[in-house]
């Protein structure tokens, strides 16, 4: 029992090394997680912009379809007025 409680320089250095390594590991992981968070924020911003572009394209397509339908309807009315059925 007395031998178990005995502390020498090697034991102290081992404990200090483990503690230092643990602190370094935790700080490295924390920095990595923060960097990943920043990257994800940039990706989310880009996705928001892409979503806006896709919505604008869909609106433009609907406007083009509506214009096409109006032109066809106008052509049908002109044909009807000219006597072409």
Secondary structure, 3 states (H helix, E strand, C coil): CCCCCCCCHHHHHHHHHHHHHHHHHHHHHHHHHHHHHHHHHHHHHHHHHHHHHHHHHHHHHHHHHHHHHHHHHHHHHHHHHCCCC
